[in-house]
């Protein structure tokens, strides 16, 4: 049972292309739902599946990949009769049917759009069709996760794929809107912003192109654009990156946490064939993930994992560049706050985990867990053992005490948390992990 949730959460990470031949009715969905209710903790799985469908229910490509992966897993489980495999099969049956209905809805919407375009081609430029110009989608090589941006380092904060419907379009102006609880410092905090199209720099914006609209919303405008052409036979990738000012002694530039690109306006679009002009296309439903501008960030390296050792060892390094603390020109330092792992093991086992700095094995954080989450709160660790100075690193070890068990571990993507000392608002910062880090598997 304890592997079921893990497999569900990892499904999206192992997707491959395929097509589907299955057909389901509403009765099939109801029957699958009732069967799943007999599984322990069924409500958690139902909620997880609903979240997957809510997030990806409009993305046909991802749903097709997911459906293919589900079919593969189903073939693996078809001959297994143990209880855990049967429960997982029940879960996958329900998820497969939900994916089928989501895909069916997409195909029905596409059919309706095609029929409307065929029956009323002359009205394809009216206000009701304007938003169909933009079709966004994720880029596979863009880190779309929550991120911490090191001040003075350029970092992408937004990316979509777009293309035109019916005929090519020329985009003359793009406006990105950024929101936060207090956005008033954004204009002074950003050095420059950059608009990329197909990885080529199209336009640069400075503080004069940033407008503070309200206390919670600001805009970055790229106008008088050339060569931002939306094709009608393919797609184009456009991205926003920023480079913030250095955070240092006695300046006006601040740490800014949990910002988000909330929406994007294409404010001046011209159809190239008909020469029709559209004043505004607003992409309100396609926001970025949250990001933070920070004076420091951390990187992590795996020294040992469970595939090669009975212990896990992590190397955690800090980077500050030229950022300083607020009260002097001294370099800041990082204090590790929290580390969280997903851990799975066989049901009859008990395992105890000890985390410590390799330089001081007596100052340990001990955790005996009884479910899949392993959390180390470093608040009780001595300061010198959890502090990382500028451009330095510390090595940490996790020792495992076990009783007849196998164990697999991952460092969770959003759960390497740290604080930066002596700088306002620099607490509970998140390391830039694109994905969770696999720490291996071992039979003990």
N, C-alpha and C positions, 0 to 999 in steps of 0.2 A: 504493500500500500504506500510506503513512503517514497517509492520511486515514481509513483503515478504523477504526482504534482510536478516533479522535476522534469519528466518527459513532456508533460503538457507545456511547461514554460520554455522548453528547449526546442519545440517543434519548429518554430519560425526560423531558428538558426540553422536547420539542416534541410532547407527546402531545395527541391530540384524540379525541373520542368517535366510536365506530362499532360495527358488529357484524361477526361473522365467519361465513363460509360454508365455510371450508376444513375438510377431514377428513384425518387422517394416521394411518398405522399405525406399529408399531414398526419394520417394515422401512424405511419412509420415513425415520425418525429415524436408523437405522443407516447408510443410504445417504448421508444428508446429512453425518453425522459423518465417514464415510470420504472424501467429497469435500473436506471442510474440511481434513482432514489433509494434503492436497496443497498447501495454501496456506502461504506463508512465515509463520513465527511463529504457526502454527495453535494451538499450546498456550496462548498468551496469550489468544487470542480465546475458546477453550473455557472457560478459567478466568473470564474476564470475564462470559461468558454465564451460567455457573453461579452467579456472585455475584449477578447480576440476578435470576435465578429464585429463589435462596435468600432474597433480601430481599423480593421482591414476589410470591412464589408463592402467598400466601394473600390477596392483595388483588385481587379480581375486577375492580374498576373500573380500576385501573392496568393490569392485563394486557389488558383490552379496548382501552384507549387505545393501549397499546404495539402490539398486534396491528394496529390500524387504521393506525398510523403506518408499520409495516413494509410493509403492503400498498401504501401510497402510494409509498414509496421503491422498492418492487419495480416499480411501474408506470413510474417514471422511468427505471429501469435496463433495462427489458425490451428496448429496441432498441439498447442500447450494447454494443459488442463488444470494446472495448479491455480489456487484461489487468486493470487496476485495477478496472474496473466488473464484470468477470466474478468476480474474487475477492470483491468486496463482495457480489455477488449470492449467491455460495456461503455467505458468512457469514450473510447475512440469512435464507436458506432454513433453515439450521440453527436460528437463533434463533427463527424463526417457528414451527417444529415444536415446539421446547421450550416456547414460550408456549402453544401449542395443548394440549399434555399437562397443563400446569399449570392451565389453565382447565378442562379435562375433570375433573381431580381435585377442583377446587372444586365443580363442578356435581354430582359424585357424592356429595360430603360433604353438600351441601344436600339432595339427594334422600333420603339416609339419615336426616338429622335430621327432615325432614318426615314420613317414614314412621314413625319412632319416636314422634313427637308424636301422630300419628293413631292408632297402635295402643295407646298407653299414656298417654293424656291425664291420667289421675288421678295419675300419678307424675311429673308435670312439675315438681313442687317438691322432689323428693328431692335428695340430695347430688350425684348424678351429673349433675344438670342445672343446678346452681347457677352454675357458671362460664359457662354459656350466656347468663346475664343480660347480660354485658358484651361488646359488640362494638366494639373500638376502631378508629380510622382517622385518618389525618392530616388536619389542617385546611390548606387551600391558602394561607391568609394567615398562617401561623405559621412563624417561622424555626426549623426543627427541626435546624439545623446546629450544629456545634461553635461555641461563642461565648465571648467574653470580656466579663464584666459589669463595668461601671465602678462602684466602690464608691459607695454612696449614691444610685444610680440604680435605679429599679425595672425589672426585666426578667423576661419570661416564661421559664421554664426547662422547662415541661412542658405538653403539650396532647394531648388525645384527644377523639374523638367517641364517645359511648356511647348505647345505648338498651336497653330492656327487652324480654324475650322473653315472649310470651303475655299479659302484663298489666302495667299501669303499676306502677312501684316508687318508693318514697320512700327516699332515701338520708339517713340521720341522722348518719353519721360517716365521714370520709375520712382516711386516714393515708398520707402520702408518706414513703418511705424513701430516704435519700440516703447514698451510700457514697463513701469516699475512703480513701487510705492512712492518713491520720491525721485523723479527723473531730472530735477533741476540742475544737477551737476554733469549731466551727460555732455552738454556742449563743450565744457572745459575739459572733460575727461578723455574725449576721443581726439586723437591726433589727426587721423585720416580714416576714411572709409573707402572701400573699393568695390566696384561692380565688375564681376567677371561673367563673360558669356563664352561658353565652351572652353573654359580654362584660360581664355585670353583676357587681359585687363582691358575693359572697354572705357571706363570712366573713373576718375578719382574725385572724392568729395572731401572738403575740409570743414572746419567749424562754421564757416559762413553758410554752408549748405545744410546745417542742422538747426532745426527750429524747435523750441520748447513750446508745445501747444498748451499744456496744462501741467499741473504738479505731478501727474502720473503718466503723461504721454508726450513723446517727442517724435520728430520725423527726420529722415535723411533723404535728400532729394538728389537724383541724378537726372539732369535735364539736357536738352540739346544733344541727344544721343545720335550717333551714327552707327549703322551696321548692326543694330539689334533687330534682326529679321526673324519673324516666327514663320517657319516653313509649314506648308500644308501637306507635306508628304514625309514628315519625320518629326523629330523633337530636338529641342535645344536646351542645354543646361545653363541656368543663370544662378549666380551666387553673390552673396554679400559677405565681405570680410571687414574687420575693423582692426585698427592699431591704436591702442590707447596711450595716453601720456604716461611717463614714468611717475610712479608714486614715490615721492621723496620728501625730505625735511622741508617744512615751511611752504610747500606749494598748495595750490587750490584743488588738486586732483584727488579724487576720493576712490576708495573701494566701493564698487557697486555690485550688489548681490541680487540674483534671481531676476535678471532682466529677460525679456522675451520679445522677439519680433512678432507682433500680434497680427498684423495684416500688411498687405502690399497693394499699392495702387499702380496700375498702368494708366497714366493720366492723359496720354496723347498717343493714340493708336490710329494708323491709317491703313485701310485695305489697299493693297498695291494694284489690284486689277480694276476694281470699281472706283477707287479714289475716295471712298467714303471714310469719314473721320469719326472716331468714337472718343468722347471726352474723358470717360473714366470707366475702368474695369477694376473692381475691388475684389481681392482675394482674402476674404475675411475668415474663411474656414481652414486656412493652411498656414498655421503659425509655426514658429521654430520651437525647439526645446529651450529650457531656461539656461542662461549662462551668467557667469560672474566674472568681473574684472578684479584680479587679485595681484598683490605684490609678490606672490610666491606660488609655486606649484610643486608637485612631487611626481616622481616616476618610480615604477616598481619593477624589479627583476626577480625571476624565480631562480634561486640557487639550487635547491633540492625540491623534488616533489615525490608523491607517493609511488610513482612508477619506478623510481630509482632508489628510494630510501624509506625508512620507517618514520622519518621526520620530514617536516616542511620547513624550508628556510627561505626568507624573503629579504631582498635588498631594497631599501627605500631611500631614495635620494631627493634632496631639495634643490630647487633652482630659484634664484632671486633676480638675476641680471643686475641692474643698477638701482633697484628699488631699495629704499631705506625705511627706517622707522619714523614716526611722526615727530619725535622730540629731539632727534639728533641725526647725524649722518651715519650712524651705526647701521650695520646690516641687521635685518630681522632674523628671527629663527622660528622654526616650525615645532609645534607640539602635536604629536599624534593623539587623536581623540578616540576613534572607534574603528574597529575592523570587524566586518561581518562575512561569514562564510556559509555556503550551503553545504551540508554534510549528509550523506546517506549511508546507511549500514543495515545489516540484517536484523530482523526484529528482536531476536532473543539476546542481543548484546548490549553491553554498557561500556561506554568509552569516556575517558577523562582527558581533557586537553589543557596543556599549559603553554602559555605564550610568554616569552621573555626576550630581552635584549641579549644577544650572544655574549656581550661583554660583562653581563651580570646575571647569571643564571639563578640567583637566589631571589631576585625581585620578579615574581611571577604573577600572572593573571590566570586563574584556574577556572575551568568551565566544564561542568558535566551536563550534557544536553540530553533532552528526551524527545526531541523532534528534529526537523531538518535544518533549523537555523542555529548557527554557532556565532555568538556575538562576544567580542572582547571589548569591554569598556576600560580604557586605559587611565581613567581618572585617579585610580589608587596607585598607579605605578609611580615610582620616584621620578622627579622631573628630568634628571640627567639621563635616564634610561629611555625616555620617550621624546627627547629633544633632538632636532636635526638642524645643524647650523648651515649657513649659506654654502651651496655647492659641495656639501658634505653628504654622508650617508650613514645609516645604521643598518645592521643585520639583525633580523628577528627569527627566532626558531619556535615552531610549534611541536611539542613533544606529545605523543599520544600513548595513553595507557588503555589497554583493551582486554576484552574477555571474548575469545572465540568469535571473531568478527571480520567482515570485509568492510572497507571504508572507501568512499570517493568524496572528493572535496573540490569546491570552487570558491575563489574570492569573488564576492558579488560586485558587480560593475559599479554601482553607486554607493558602495559602502567602505571606501577607504577615506575616512573623514579626518581632517586636521584643522588646527587653528594656527594663526600667525600672531605672534606676540607683539604688543606695543603698537598695533595699528587698528584703528577703529573699524568695526564691522567686519573684521577678518576672523570670524569664528564659524565653525561647522562648514568648512569648505570641502569640495568634492574633487577627488583626483580624476584626471582625464582618462578613464578607462573606456575604450570603445565597446568592449564586451567583458563579461565575467571571465576570470582567468582560471583555466582548468589546472588543478593541482594534483591530478592523477587518481589512481585507484590501486588498492593493495589488499590482499588477503593476509590477515594477521593470525 
